[in-house]
Structures are given as structure tokens and as C-alpha cells.
Amino acid sequence: MKPKFEKYIPFTPQPIRGRTWPDRVITKAPTWCSVDLRDGNQALVDPMNLAEKLEYFHTLVDIGVKEIEIGFPSASETEYEICRELIEGGHIPDDVTIQVLVQAREHLIKKTFEAIQGAKNVILHFYNSTSTLQRKVVFHMDTDGITKIATDAADLIYEMSQPMIESGMNLRFEYSPESFMGTEMDYAVEICQAVLDHLHATPENKVILNLPTTVENCMPNQFADMLEYFCRKIPGRDSAIISLHPHNDRGCGVATTEMGLLAGADRVEATLFGNGERTGNVDMVTLAMNMYTQGVDPKLDFSQINKIKEMFERCTKMPVGDRQPYAGKLVFTAFSGSHQDAINKGVQYMKSSGTEYWEIPYLPIDPADVGREYEPIIRINSQSGKGGAAYIMEHDFGFDLPKSMHPEFGHIVQVETDKVGKEIAPERINELFHQAYIDVKEPYQLLKHAFQETVDEEGHSHVAFAGTLRHTDTVFEVSGEGNGPIDAFFNAIQGEKISRFTFLDYASHAITDGSDSQGVAYILLQDQRTGKQYWGVGLSHNINLAPLRAILAAINRAKKA
């Protein structure tokens, strides 16, 4: 590629002194306008049919989008019909404004006015291209000629709008100097001010000036400089709503939008999941959720992101990628061992501290906030560490493994992932856990047992244990006493061939609720001959039986080692 890159003309930044946008922060949501049904739809291999567009429209309304560009009604009969169906079919809530797009051409403008008859709230959005390149290679016009196209359209639109406004329609105007990023800023100011004047814009009746990143051709900070320069220079700034319409050709659509908001924009035109021409429009979901993570209310509801994603994929026939921010299947999933460990510790910190804030490493938001509380946050493959398997056991199956048990079980799981060479499901992890620690019933098995407990006047407990054990084909009786069931059982078996084990650690908890809850016990024993340590796990509805099973499981594991 080396000899070929020289044919490209580098972007020329707009000089600006004393820029202020880098010191600002986003503290409130912009006005949102969805262009899914127009810009998004025209980019599809198979454009949406009427039923799909209606479903999509109602989803946008449910999300809370108040301005929705429904199409280009003068472009085709299909586009005209969707406009009429939305109006005549009563689909548009009173607090939602439909937006229609039209080129700055007389016959198309007249057709558009026919299409919006009877609507309550409408934005009429007209445009013509202003960039240096398009003036040179498409229109063969100077700036005066391009401005005349815009102002002639503005005059016609203003004239035709008056009867509709007088009849009660809330009709507003929007103008886009298409290819704004490729336009000299002083000329962009000039043509936009001319349009404001011809539309008789005032602070009480503002006109939307939509400044599109039609083809992204510079870095986001350079765009912010352009926008701040534009906002400073345009005389009618108080009579305008500055709107952004970013595309994603350089992969910087979100950054361009965020910096544009810092530089003075009031409004954003975007699409769900960034669908649009070429590399797409800016992603409304990402923008809104980015604000959400900073404690800013985006004024949009993405609490059921999976349902929104399913609608989008069904209507557009376009997949949402596994790594798509906030909505992708894997974006709340950690495979890395160190990430899993940090997430696990974050979860424990949230529980123990009672903090009112979301403070879990590697998870920028609570998955439950977008309706994904049942998604597996930690998944296990060969890259996973000791904490990941423990997290799965706790959050999927209710087993809160002692911390010192994590490395051993993590190794068991990692051996399996190395063996199969791919991710293993939580069900397989649970199966490995039972095989390793619970279903270890040979050579020793407890056949039957009984406890007798007495408590003296000072409240001290004394427990006597008697039971029957089987070792392979041999059945024998054991008995012992202690200050509790575990102590009594352990003393009972000390007189047998299993006396070489010493008791190191014990933990227990319930894994089911209710009066008939099931308990789990974790027992750590040490083999005095080898110094090696062995965990055993026991399950039972009887609180006294679970630890006995755990002790025998640990001994059986040692015997098999």
C-alpha cells in the first residue's frame, strides 16, 4: 500500500483560538431523533415492509424517542404510503413528532407537503450538498448557486407551511448542509444563516440546523473545533437548534458525537445499533448508555435491550454483533482469569459494603439495568482463572466455595477446558464439581448413624455418635464423642485405618430456601503421612449429615490420589 496512500488529500483542520469544548462535560441528554426508518432503512439489503416499519416505529416510541424520521415520502410510493399509514392509522402519539426528509427541489417539496397532511407534529427536513468536492464534481456551481438552491427551497417551504400552521399543525423546519464536514466553515455559516433568514427563524420559533458528518473525514477533536467555530460565528445562534448526524466511516461516530455535544450541539440524529449507509450511522444505544454510565439520564429506556435487539434483527435482517457495546451477547462476559477474579471480588464487595454505587471492575454497568441479569457474566474457557469456576458455582448453582478451595477447583476445570479445547458450559462445571467433591463414595460410605446430644446447666453440648461404615466389602461399627456432631464423628473414625487425617477447616451454608432447605458442608482434611490437603463436600437436608458426608468425601479423595 505504501506507494498508493499519497493519492489521498489530508483533512485541513479549522483554525480556532481559545477552544472551550475540552473543558466541558455532558450533563444532560440531547434531543434524540431516530433516523432508523429512513437512513437505516435505505441501507438495508432488503428494506423493511410496512408491517416491519410499523413495529419498528412503535418500538422507538416505547424507548422514548420523541422525534422520528419516518422516511422520504417524495422518493417512492412505498415511502409515501408509510407516511400516510402512520398519520391516518393513528400510530403517532401526541407527544411524538414525525420527521420527513426531502431534497431542496420544488416538485419533491410539494409532494412532501401532500404526504404530511393531517399530522399533528411534523419536522420538515430539507437539504442540499455544500461541500467543496460536491460543488466541483457534482453540481459544477459556485457558492452563490448552492446558496440559491437552499434559499429558494426555504422560501417555498415557508410559503407552503403557513396554511398548515394556521390550521393547527405544529410544523417545524430543519435544514442540512449535506457534507458539512467537507464544507469551508465560513461558507457553512453563510448558507445556514441565509436559510435561517428565509425561514424567518426567531428565538421563539427556532429552526433545526443539522450539521451532518455525511462521510466521516477527520478526527473527532477536529470536528469539535469546526462545530465550536460554527456556533461562535453564526449570527442567528439563538434562533437555531444545532443538530448532529454522524456517520461512522472512520469508526469514530460515537466520539465525534460526544465531542460535538461538548462543542455546542443540542440534538442528535442516530440509529439503533448504528445501522446505516456504508459503516453506519452513530449508534443511539451506545451514546445513551455511555451517558447512563456517567450518572446522566439519557431520557431513553433500554431496560429491555434483548427485546429491542430481537426486534431489530427480525425487522432489518441484520445481526447485532457479539461485541456490540451494551447489547452484544458477550459484552458482559469475562473469560480472562484476572478479570473473573476482579468481578467476583467486586460482587462480594457490593454485598459486604452496602454501597449505593455500582463498583464492580470490568463491568461499566449493572447488566440488570438493560434486562440482562440472567446473562452469564463469567464464562469458562482455557483462559479462565481460579475465581471464574467458583463464581459460576455460586451464581448458577448456589455453592459459595471457601476461598482456599478456589485454586484447586479452578485447576480441575482448567484441565477439562484444555482437554476439550473450547468453552465449557456452567452445567459441565457443576458436573465436574460433583464428580470431584461430592460423588466420591468409595471406598468409605456411611450406611447409618445416630446422634445423642445432652446439654448441661451451663449450656455446654455433649454429643455421642454411633454409626455403621462400609469399606469396600467390609462393614464395621464406629462410635465417638465430642462437643458437636462433627467432632463426635471425627473422633469416632480416628480409631480406624483413617486415623491419619487431621481436621483443618470447615464451612457450611444453605443452598435452597425454606424449612426443608438443603445444606452444603465443605471440609478440609490433611493427610499426616504426605502433608497433602483434601477438600470434601457433603449435601443433605439434615444439617448434621452434610459435614459427615464431606469428611468421608475428603478421605475417599485422598485414598484415590
C-alpha angles and dihedrals in degrees: 000000000000098000092045105054091074092074091072120092111226119232115262109223121226109250111235133169125211096009110193104186096089090065095053130090131205107254103163139030121263123233104277124220120183116215093179094114093051115022093025095044096049089055094058123105087224110026117222120270123228096271092049093048091051092050090048091048093052091048090054089050091050091051089056102252107156100187118049125178101216099187150282101297095183093054100072144350090253092056090046092051095053089052092051093045092053091050101038095036093058094239097136117087117222092249095052124087121207118215125207126195127217138167117244092262125122102229092045092050091052091050090050092054088054090052096055097049111134098017119132102210121024138166112201106207118195130174149176130185118260106173124125091239096051092045088055104040105024111028103022088213138129122234093269090059093048092048091051090056089055098044094045089054091046091052092050093046093048092049095047093045097059098078090048093049090048090052090058105268115142094225120174133178134235128186127192123194091208114223090024091165091060094047125097104253096228089054092046088055091048097051095042092051090050090054091049090052095048091048090049092235117190134174086260094048105035124189120219112240105199111198105195129203086214092172113009106235107158143040118280094248090054090052090051089053090052092049095048089048090050093049092050094048105043110095095208097054092129089055094052139075107213110221132187128214106180127185123199107231093133093036090249102105095120094046091046090053095046092049090045089056089051089051094056112282118146102189140037131206109204145147134233110268090356099282113170147103118331106337091000143249123291113290113250093196094055093045094049096044091047087060090046091057089055094055094260119132105233091197089230127104116228095154090122099045095155092058091048090049092050090052091048094050093046096048099039099033085225122127123230106229122246089241097044106134114265095347105053119109093242104036094101093042127102122197097165114098095223091048091049091050092050092048091049091050090047091054091050091048091052090053097045100040100044089218116177091215131078104252110164119129118240093014110093091188138019104264088219089067089070094040096263102117090126095053114109106253093187121042127180131236135135091291093058124108138217096279097054097067091047090051091053091049092052101041099037102032108017099246110138099196118206111256094244089056094059098083094050096048091040089057091051090053093045092053087056094048091049089050097051095034096220144067116301123214125242090249090060091048090053089049091052090049093053093045093050102040114013111029092055099117102153144120092002123043131171108229101179139341146176135205128206116193130190128181122203128217092272092054097255114149124223119189129191119198128198124175150148122245131188123211109189100301097345122094119195140167125242133184137178146154135230147144091277142005095275094047092047093050093045091051090048094058095042091085093060133071089281093068093108092083125093125201114245111163144002136189134166142175141162118266097188131042133236137052090299093050121157118234132206127207128197117202127186117200131179125217105227092205097056103018090231121140127224132194123212129186128205131192127198144137085230110082091210096049100053095069092047090056089047092054092051091046090055091048092047090050089053092049091053095046 
